Amino acid sequence: TVMTSTHVRALVAVAASARLTRLLLTDELGIRAVDQVRAVAGPRLGPERAWLLDGLECAACGGYWLALGVLATERATRGRPIAGTLWDVVAGALAVNEVVIHAGGRLGDFDGPD
């Protein structure tokens, strides 16, 4: 079976979703952003709805919503010259970055998650 551009875009979407999930949950930038969202939104949500923010620190929850967004934007930009190219560049960069981080971690080239 020959890999089509649809297969490649699907693989890129998977890796981009993984990178965004890692960014949200383990990278210093993501952790700071989540802390800021909690600080601002927590008091506004009140104690009865504060559980909604727990999804920001859950790999399954946050990863699901990020993957849904990646897949939705991939589908929405497919066949559109400018938007599709932008998706290719951004998602491709996230995907390559995820592969490099993963490989570097396996090879022992990185000392931490960020």
The 8 nearest C-alpha neighbors of each residue, nearest first, counted from 0:
[[1, 2, 3, 6, 4, 5, 7, 10],
 [0, 2, 3, 6, 4, 7, 5, 8],
 [3, 1, 6, 0, 4, 7, 5, 8],
 [4, 2, 6, 5, 1, 7, 8, 0],
 [3, 5, 7, 6, 8, 2, 9, 1],
 [6, 4, 8, 3, 7, 9, 2, 10],
 [7, 5, 9, 3, 4, 8, 2, 10],
 [6, 8, 4, 10, 9, 5, 11, 3],
 [7, 9, 11, 5, 6, 10, 4, 12],
 [8, 10, 12, 6, 7, 11, 5, 13],
 [11, 9, 13, 7, 12, 8, 6, 14],
 [10, 12, 8, 14, 9, 13, 94, 15],
 [11, 13, 9, 15, 10, 14, 16, 8],
 [14, 12, 10, 16, 11, 15, 17, 9],
 [13, 15, 94, 17, 11, 16, 12, 18],
 [16, 14, 94, 93, 12, 18, 17, 90],
 [17, 15, 66, 19, 13, 14, 18, 12],
 [16, 18, 14, 20, 15, 19, 21, 13],
 [19, 17, 21, 15, 97, 20, 16, 22],
 [18, 20, 22, 16, 21, 17, 23, 15],
 [21, 19, 17, 62, 23, 22, 18, 24],
 [20, 22, 18, 24, 19, 25, 23, 17],
 [23, 21, 26, 19, 29, 20, 24, 25],
 [22, 24, 29, 20, 21, 19, 25, 30],
 [25, 23, 21, 22, 56, 20, 30, 29],
 [26, 24, 21, 22, 112, 23, 27, 30],
 [27, 25, 113, 22, 29, 28, 30, 112],
 [26, 28, 30, 29, 31, 113, 25, 22],
 [29, 27, 31, 26, 30, 32, 22, 23],
 [30, 28, 23, 32, 22, 26, 31, 27],
 [29, 31, 27, 33, 32, 28, 34, 26],
 [32, 30, 34, 28, 29, 33, 27, 35],
 [31, 33, 29, 35, 34, 30, 36, 28],
 [34, 32, 36, 30, 35, 31, 37, 29],
 [33, 35, 31, 37, 32, 36, 38, 30],
 [36, 34, 38, 32, 37, 33, 39, 31],
 [35, 37, 33, 39, 38, 34, 40, 32],
 [38, 36, 41, 34, 40, 35, 39, 33],
 [39, 37, 35, 36, 41, 40, 34, 42],
 [38, 40, 36, 37, 41, 35, 42, 43],
 [39, 41, 43, 37, 36, 42, 38, 44],
 [42, 40, 37, 44, 43, 38, 39, 49],
 [41, 43, 45, 44, 40, 39, 38, 46],
 [44, 42, 40, 41, 45, 39, 49, 46],
 [45, 43, 41, 48, 42, 49, 40, 46],
 [44, 46, 42, 43, 47, 48, 49, 41],
 [45, 47, 49, 48, 44, 50, 42, 41],
 [46, 48, 45, 49, 50, 44, 51, 41],
 [49, 47, 50, 44, 46, 45, 51, 52],
 [48, 50, 46, 51, 44, 52, 41, 45],
 [51, 49, 53, 52, 48, 47, 54, 46],
 [52, 50, 49, 53, 48, 54, 55, 44],
 [51, 53, 54, 50, 55, 49, 37, 41],
 [54, 52, 50, 55, 51, 56, 57, 49],
 [55, 53, 57, 60, 52, 56, 61, 51],
 [56, 54, 53, 61, 52, 57, 33, 60],
 [55, 57, 54, 53, 24, 58, 61, 23],
 [56, 58, 54, 60, 59, 61, 55, 53],
 [59, 57, 62, 61, 60, 56, 20, 24],
 [60, 58, 62, 57, 61, 63, 54, 64],
 [61, 59, 54, 57, 63, 62, 58, 64],
 [60, 62, 64, 58, 55, 63, 54, 57],
 [63, 61, 65, 20, 59, 58, 60, 64],
 [62, 64, 66, 60, 61, 65, 59, 67],
 [63, 65, 67, 61, 66, 62, 68, 60],
 [64, 66, 68, 62, 67, 63, 61, 16],
 [67, 65, 16, 69, 63, 68, 64, 62],
 [66, 68, 64, 70, 65, 69, 71, 63],
 [67, 69, 71, 65, 66, 70, 72, 64],
 [70, 68, 66, 72, 71, 67, 73, 65],
 [71, 69, 73, 67, 72, 68, 66, 74],
 [70, 72, 68, 74, 73, 69, 67, 75],
 [71, 73, 75, 69, 74, 70, 76, 68],
 [74, 72, 70, 76, 71, 75, 77, 69],
 [73, 75, 71, 77, 72, 76, 70, 69],
 [74, 76, 72, 73, 77, 71, 79, 83],
 [75, 77, 83, 82, 73, 79, 74, 72],
 [78, 76, 74, 83, 79, 75, 73, 82],
 [79, 77, 80, 76, 83, 75, 82, 74],
 [80, 78, 83, 76, 82, 77, 81, 84],
 [79, 81, 83, 82, 84, 78, 76, 77],
 [80, 82, 84, 83, 79, 85, 76, 86],
 [81, 83, 85, 76, 84, 79, 80, 86],
 [84, 82, 76, 86, 79, 80, 85, 81],
 [83, 85, 87, 81, 86, 82, 80, 88],
 [84, 86, 82, 88, 87, 83, 89, 81],
 [87, 85, 83, 89, 84, 88, 90, 82],
 [88, 86, 84, 85, 91, 90, 89, 83],
 [87, 89, 91, 85, 86, 90, 92, 84],
 [90, 88, 92, 86, 91, 87, 85, 93],
 [91, 89, 93, 15, 92, 87, 86, 88],
 [92, 90, 94, 88, 89, 93, 87, 95],
 [91, 93, 95, 89, 94, 90, 88, 96],
 [92, 94, 15, 90, 96, 91, 95, 18],
 [95, 93, 15, 14, 91, 97, 96, 92],
 [96, 94, 98, 92, 97, 93, 91, 99],
 [95, 97, 93, 99, 94, 98, 92, 100],
 [98, 96, 18, 94, 100, 95, 99, 101],
 [97, 99, 101, 95, 96, 100, 102, 94],
 [100, 98, 96, 102, 101, 97, 103, 95],
 [101, 99, 103, 97, 98, 102, 104, 96],
 [100, 102, 98, 104, 99, 103, 97, 105],
 [103, 101, 105, 99, 104, 100, 98, 106],
 [104, 102, 108, 106, 100, 105, 101, 99],
 [103, 105, 107, 101, 102, 106, 109, 108],
 [106, 104, 102, 103, 107, 101, 108, 100],
 [105, 107, 103, 104, 108, 102, 109, 101],
 [106, 108, 104, 105, 109, 103, 110, 102],
 [109, 107, 103, 106, 104, 110, 105, 102],
 [110, 108, 104, 107, 111, 103, 112, 100],
 [109, 111, 108, 112, 107, 104, 113, 103],
 [110, 112, 113, 109, 104, 26, 108, 25],
 [111, 113, 25, 26, 110, 109, 104, 100],
 [112, 26, 111, 27, 25, 22, 28, 110]]
